[in-house]
Amino acid sequence: DLAEGNAMRAPGEAPGMIWGTTPTGGNGAYTYLWEVSELGPTGGFEPAPGNNAGKDYLPQPFSKTRWFRRTVSATLCPLTSSVVIEVRVESLPRLGNLSHLNQGVCEGGSAVLKMENPAWEYKWYSQKQGGMVLGNGPTFTTPGIKQKTVFYVEAITQNGCVSPERAAIEIDVVRPEVMARQDASILQGRGVHLIAVSNIPGRGNYRWEP
């Protein structure tokens, strides 16, 4: 029998050791052979690559689901096969381009960044690689922003597969400026149409004061 059950791995990642229990019976001199199948748990088994003659077996990296079993033989005992272990391969989560989440905030303000896939876990960083985790979860509120800052996010599936690259989100500091038209002279009691132009058109509100 085998001590490890079904497992999940990312494409190209080497699975951990598959541990086999020590057989009983016979003359105590056992011959092992680990086998692998790409077709399914009931057929297509052939000798597994690598060191396949030990009590335990360390599979080599692979990119598609595989099924493993161990056969054991001993003098005067028939060949027996273990239960089959399935090692499934799960696609890595890919975040793609997140430029649609780029935004601007007032100096010292914070931005709220929100991911859309609830099936994944998320970790937020200030670096593309390495660094400390700034936050966990699909929603992240940045610290106060004083200059253009880039934050990075990575996704983790329920089975622990991590996105191969972190995605970047840019937060810029917006310093609004307003330019008014030339001064105007009017007749007493008449109105005038005043126009102001902002350096961030389409965003924000205007407040007029005498």
One Martini backbone bead per residue (centre of mass of N, CA, C, O) as a GRO file, in nm:
protein
  210
    1ASP     BB    1   0.104   0.031   0.007
    2LEU     BB    2   0.022   0.382   0.035
    3ALA     BB    3   0.077   0.696   0.213
    4GLU     BB    4  -0.014   0.865  -0.040
    5GLY     BB    5  -0.225   1.058  -0.198
    6ASN     BB    6  -0.363   1.264  -0.372
    7ALA     BB    7  -0.237   1.522  -0.600
    8MET     BB    8  -0.119   1.864  -0.663
    9ARG     BB    9   0.012   2.031  -0.961
   10ALA     BB   10   0.211   2.213  -1.145
   11PRO     BB   11   0.341   2.274  -1.429
   12GLY     BB   12   0.665   2.127  -1.414
   13GLU     BB   13   0.634   2.016  -1.131
   14ALA     BB   14   0.764   1.846  -0.874
   15PRO     BB   15   0.678   1.607  -0.694
   16GLY     BB   16   0.664   1.446  -0.428
   17MET     BB   17   0.708   1.200  -0.238
   18ILE     BB   18   0.629   0.855  -0.258
   19TRP     BB   19   0.510   0.660  -0.003
   20GLY     BB   20   0.592   0.337   0.112
   21THR     BB   21   0.516   0.059   0.249
   22THR     BB   22   0.596  -0.220   0.428
   23PRO     BB   23   0.598  -0.525   0.362
   24THR     BB   24   0.448  -0.851   0.401
   25GLY     BB   25   0.576  -1.144   0.388
   26GLY     BB   26   0.736  -1.394   0.288
   27ASN     BB   27   1.103  -1.362   0.284
   28GLY     BB   28   1.172  -1.029   0.282
   29ALA     BB   29   1.240  -1.019  -0.033
   30TYR     BB   30   1.196  -0.733  -0.223
   31THR     BB   31   1.042  -0.624  -0.532
   32TYR     BB   32   1.041  -0.318  -0.703
   33LEU     BB   33   0.785  -0.130  -0.909
   34TRP     BB   34   0.736   0.160  -1.074
   35GLU     BB   35   0.438   0.302  -1.217
   36VAL     BB   36   0.297   0.463  -1.518
   37SER     BB   37   0.012   0.669  -1.630
   38GLU     BB   38  -0.170   0.858  -1.896
   39LEU     BB   39  -0.476   0.724  -1.912
   40GLY     BB   40  -0.515   0.588  -1.615
   41PRO     BB   41  -0.603   0.377  -1.334
   42THR     BB   42  -0.651   0.092  -1.532
   43GLY     BB   43  -0.415   0.172  -1.749
   44GLY     BB   44  -0.099   0.203  -1.916
   45PHE     BB   45   0.136   0.076  -1.765
   46GLU     BB   46   0.477   0.177  -1.687
   47PRO     BB   47   0.778   0.235  -1.627
   48ALA     BB   48   0.919   0.458  -1.438
   49PRO     BB   49   1.110   0.713  -1.423
   50GLY     BB   50   1.399   0.651  -1.284
   51ASN     BB   51   1.387   0.555  -0.953
   52ASN     BB   52   1.183   0.243  -0.955
   53ALA     BB   53   1.320   0.026  -0.709
   54GLY     BB   54   1.183   0.137  -0.455
   55LYS     BB   55   0.982   0.195  -0.190
   56ASP     BB   56   1.015   0.474  -0.302
   57TYR     BB   57   0.905   0.778  -0.497
   58LEU     BB   58   1.041   1.024  -0.736
   59PRO     BB   59   0.911   1.222  -0.941
   60GLN     BB   60   0.910   1.376  -1.229
   61PRO     BB   61   0.853   1.620  -1.417
   62PHE     BB   62   0.523   1.738  -1.531
   63SER     BB   63   0.221   1.847  -1.746
   64LYS     BB   64   0.043   1.591  -1.681
   65THR     BB   65  -0.156   1.371  -1.576
   66ARG     BB   66  -0.088   1.109  -1.332
   67TRP     BB   67  -0.035   0.752  -1.263
   68PHE     BB   68   0.048   0.559  -0.968
   69ARG     BB   69   0.241   0.253  -0.891
   70ARG     BB   70   0.316  -0.045  -0.694
   71THR     BB   71   0.516  -0.325  -0.723
   72VAL     BB   72   0.531  -0.657  -0.563
   73SER     BB   73   0.789  -0.904  -0.500
   74ALA     BB   74   0.832  -1.258  -0.404
   75THR     BB   75   0.916  -1.543  -0.298
   76LEU     BB   76   0.630  -1.737  -0.352
   77CYS     BB   77   0.492  -1.465  -0.455
   78PRO     BB   78   0.277  -1.274  -0.586
   79LEU     BB   79   0.205  -1.016  -0.770
   80THR     BB   80   0.162  -0.683  -0.644
   81SER     BB   81  -0.060  -0.401  -0.618
   82SER     BB   82  -0.126  -0.095  -0.558
   83VAL     BB   83  -0.256   0.171  -0.520
   84VAL     BB   84  -0.367   0.454  -0.689
   85ILE     BB   85  -0.202   0.755  -0.784
   86GLU     BB   86  -0.305   1.086  -0.831
   87VAL     BB   87  -0.149   1.348  -1.033
   88ARG     BB   88  -0.245   1.659  -1.068
   89VAL     BB   89  -0.278   1.923  -1.313
   90GLU     BB   90  -0.257   2.274  -1.270
   91SER     BB   91  -0.316   2.568  -1.372
   92LEU     BB   92  -0.191   2.866  -1.377
   93PRO     BB   93  -0.239   3.173  -1.263
   94ARG     BB   94  -0.351   3.455  -1.469
   95LEU     BB   95  -0.369   3.814  -1.479
   96GLY     BB   96  -0.239   4.004  -1.660
   97ASN     BB   97  -0.359   4.307  -1.753
   98LEU     BB   98  -0.412   4.593  -1.502
   99SER     BB   99  -0.452   4.892  -1.622
  100HIS     BB  100  -0.762   4.939  -1.543
  101LEU     BB  101  -0.662   4.998  -1.227
  102ASN     BB  102  -0.557   5.251  -1.273
  103GLN     BB  103  -0.490   5.550  -1.065
  104GLY     BB  104  -0.593   5.848  -0.897
  105VAL     BB  105  -0.473   6.064  -0.629
  106CYS     BB  106  -0.446   6.244  -0.379
  107GLU     BB  107  -0.233   6.371  -0.182
  108GLY     BB  108  -0.227   6.113   0.069
  109GLY     BB  109  -0.399   5.916  -0.056
  110SER     BB  110  -0.610   5.635  -0.123
  111ALA     BB  111  -0.638   5.316  -0.273
  112VAL     BB  112  -0.873   5.082  -0.423
  113LEU     BB  113  -0.813   4.739  -0.478
  114LYS     BB  114  -0.985   4.504  -0.709
  115MET     BB  115  -1.059   4.178  -0.750
  116GLU     BB  116  -1.268   3.933  -0.941
  117ASN     BB  117  -1.163   3.648  -0.840
  118PRO     BB  118  -1.291   3.447  -0.579
  119ALA     BB  119  -1.112   3.171  -0.617
  120TRP     BB  120  -0.877   3.348  -0.530
  121GLU     BB  121  -0.583   3.439  -0.397
  122TYR     BB  122  -0.410   3.732  -0.250
  123LYS     BB  123  -0.104   3.924  -0.301
  124TRP     BB  124   0.069   4.219  -0.184
  125TYR     BB  125   0.307   4.452  -0.337
  126SER     BB  126   0.612   4.668  -0.404
  127GLN     BB  127   0.725   4.422  -0.574
  128LYS     BB  128   0.799   4.205  -0.831
  129GLN     BB  129   1.009   4.075  -0.627
  130GLY     BB  130   0.959   3.988  -0.344
  131GLY     BB  131   0.913   4.092  -0.040
  132MET     BB  132   0.659   4.219   0.135
  133VAL     BB  133   0.350   4.174   0.259
  134LEU     BB  134   0.077   4.408   0.249
  135GLY     BB  135  -0.155   4.200   0.155
  136ASN     BB  136  -0.476   4.025   0.174
  137GLY     BB  137  -0.678   3.971  -0.086
  138PRO     BB  138  -0.900   4.121  -0.320
  139THR     BB  139  -0.863   4.371  -0.121
  140PHE     BB  140  -0.673   4.689  -0.145
  141THR     BB  141  -0.537   4.935   0.071
  142THR     BB  142  -0.349   5.186   0.044
  143PRO     BB  143  -0.136   5.386   0.127
  144GLY     BB  144  -0.025   5.680   0.128
  145ILE     BB  145   0.014   5.901  -0.153
  146LYS     BB  146   0.303   6.106  -0.284
  147GLN     BB  147   0.368   5.919  -0.534
  148LYS     BB  148   0.436   5.737  -0.778
  149THR     BB  149   0.297   5.398  -0.762
  150VAL     BB  150   0.375   5.046  -0.750
  151PHE     BB  151   0.177   4.758  -0.754
  152TYR     BB  152   0.162   4.406  -0.657
  153VAL     BB  153   0.008   4.095  -0.779
  154GLU     BB  154  -0.090   3.768  -0.663
  155ALA     BB  155  -0.198   3.437  -0.736
  156ILE     BB  156  -0.391   3.175  -0.556
  157THR     BB  157  -0.488   2.874  -0.537
  158GLN     BB  158  -0.640   2.627  -0.352
  159ASN     BB  159  -0.368   2.438  -0.428
  160GLY     BB  160  -0.107   2.655  -0.443
  161CYS     BB  161  -0.095   2.799  -0.709
  162VAL     BB  162   0.124   3.033  -0.863
  163SER     BB  163   0.180   3.297  -1.023
  164PRO     BB  164   0.450   3.362  -1.234
  165GLU     BB  165   0.341   3.665  -1.221
  166ARG     BB  166   0.321   3.987  -1.142
  167ALA     BB  167   0.095   4.246  -1.126
  168ALA     BB  168   0.053   4.580  -1.229
  169ILE     BB  169  -0.023   4.891  -1.039
  170GLU     BB  170  -0.098   5.231  -1.088
  171ILE     BB  171  -0.033   5.519  -0.875
  172ASP     BB  172  -0.130   5.851  -0.893
  173VAL     BB  173  -0.074   6.192  -0.852
  174VAL     BB  174  -0.321   6.442  -0.810
  175ARG     BB  175  -0.290   6.796  -0.921
  176PRO     BB  176  -0.506   7.028  -0.929
  177GLU     BB  177  -0.583   7.264  -1.197
  178VAL     BB  178  -0.699   7.604  -1.257
  179MET     BB  179  -0.823   7.783  -1.551
  180ALA     BB  180  -0.910   8.102  -1.628
  181ARG     BB  181  -1.036   8.340  -1.783
  182GLN     BB  182  -1.065   8.639  -1.855
  183ASP     BB  183  -1.148   8.919  -1.757
  184ALA     BB  184  -1.467   9.090  -1.692
  185SER     BB  185  -1.695   9.334  -1.820
  186ILE     BB  186  -2.000   9.474  -1.688
  187LEU     BB  187  -2.311   9.555  -1.651
  188GLN     BB  188  -2.521   9.646  -1.434
  189GLY     BB  189  -2.714   9.345  -1.380
  190ARG     BB  190  -2.542   9.158  -1.531
  191GLY     BB  191  -2.431   8.876  -1.677
  192VAL     BB  192  -2.186   8.597  -1.684
  193HIS     BB  193  -1.970   8.374  -1.854
  194LEU     BB  194  -1.790   8.130  -1.686
  195ILE     BB  195  -1.461   7.976  -1.739
  196ALA     BB  196  -1.313   7.656  -1.661
  197VAL     BB  197  -0.992   7.480  -1.660
  198SER     BB  198  -0.869   7.156  -1.632
  199ASN     BB  199  -0.607   6.908  -1.598
  200ILE     BB  200  -0.876   6.704  -1.532
  201PRO     BB  201  -1.086   6.616  -1.734
  202GLY     BB  202  -1.391   6.474  -1.608
  203ARG     BB  203  -1.284   6.541  -1.311
  204GLY     BB  204  -1.455   6.643  -1.071
  205ASN     BB  205  -1.526   6.954  -0.904
  206TYR     BB  206  -1.681   7.275  -0.884
  207ARG     BB  207  -1.611   7.592  -0.703
  208TRP     BB  208  -1.773   7.896  -0.657
  209GLU     BB  209  -1.635   8.225  -0.573
  210PRO     BB  210  -1.624   8.574  -0.496
   0.00000   0.00000   0.00000
